[in-house]
Amino acid sequence: MRGFCGIDIEGDKIFISFASLDKQVLNFLEEIEIPVPLKGREFIDCLSQNAQIISGRISEKEIAYSLRVEKIFLNLPWKFVNTVLVEETIPFKSRKKLSYKDINLAKNYLEDTAIDWDDLRLHHFVLSYEIEGTHFSRPPVGSWAKKIKLRSKVFSVKEKLNKDVEDIFDNLDREFGGFVFSGISAVSSFLAQPQVEHAAIVISIGFEESFASVYTGGNIEFINGLGFSITSILQEIEKNFLLPFDLAKDIIQRYLSFRDTPHFKEISAKNAQGYINVSTQTLNSYVKEYVKKEMLRALEEIKNQLKLNSCTVSIIGRLNAYEGFSDFLKGFLGEQLEPFVRGGANSSSFGCLRYGISRFLEVDCAAATSVLQKMMAIYREYF
């Protein structure tokens, strides 16, 4: 059976999702996590130093699920992505009836002008096409034109970084399927195909930072730096409960719950002044109020910035691993909340592999006549 992996290096953990592709049906199998001390390490260093561990865990799952992982896709953090919004008019040699081949040639021409010589294209979203003053949201195949104007958002990564990662996986005898920008991975964790009915906001709560990916009307927007994260939660606990950061992290991992009536426990913890008693009920109530306040604030800012009246909201990140989190979100998001059908989304590693395989937001210029059929087959997932 054919297998695929998506990897998300996020803060102090590495997440790996596995999926199989059987008769063009993509099936999610499992998401695992590998604890990694990341202090003082760069993204590429973390991958390199933990490559053997990652490969070993992949081998374990290949045996467990009786498959061979063909490709591994890697989530690319914001800091390594170059994004450019560009408009370009591309002339043809003569007036002609446009084909998919012509549209793809125009896209390639725009990419050559938009990205640096030492960059590699990651994603290309055409926002609009224009022929003789007429605008199109979809490829104007069949229209007659002497030239065409494209307005696009192009994402790229340095070729050196891509080559370094390829070398790491080559040394493991694994095939690197490519990077997927983390904002797109987050969207793909929830959306399996383009939607136009309503706006969809996906908030990714990271270890050090959070961001939002917003898909609406065939367009996708990304907002980085929402002002709260796992780290900010721990810093709030550190400040208000007088606990060292690492101790706050340990207590959260052991005792955090979003249930209405969590189990009560009195913890005796040591701080700089001696010992302090901490009520898990008080701690959980504080975290819940903080998360709710910051979540509502972030959503309000996103809606105001993008002028959204109605939308669905999805939350991705390791808070999903804690008991009661889904019901907690429903309590203040109500019908806006889009549940995650796999029962939790602790990272966007699955979205990374899903988008790596399909590129469903960028396939409108594929030359094959059976694109729609292929997409329908791929996304008839078991859930």
Secondary structure, 3 states (H helix, E strand, C coil): CEEEEEEEEECCEEEEEEEEEECCEEEEEEEEEEECCCCCCCHHHHHHHCHHHHHHHHHHHHHHHCCEEEEEEEEECHHHCEEEEEEEEEEEEEEEECCHHHHHHHHHHHHHHHCCCCEEEEEEEEEEEEECCEEECCCCCCCEEEEEEEEEEEEEEEHHHHHHHHHHHHHCCCCEEEEEEHHHHHHHCCCCCCCCCCEEEEEEECCCCEEEEEEECCEEEEEECCCCCHHHHHHHHHHHHCCCHHHHHHHHHHHCCCCCCCCCCEEEEEECCEEEEEEHHHHHHHHHHHHHHHHHHHHHHHHHHHCCCCEEEEEEEHHHHCCCHHHHHHHHHHHHECCCCCCCCCCCHHHHHHHHHHCCCCCCCCCCCCHHHHHHHHCCCCC
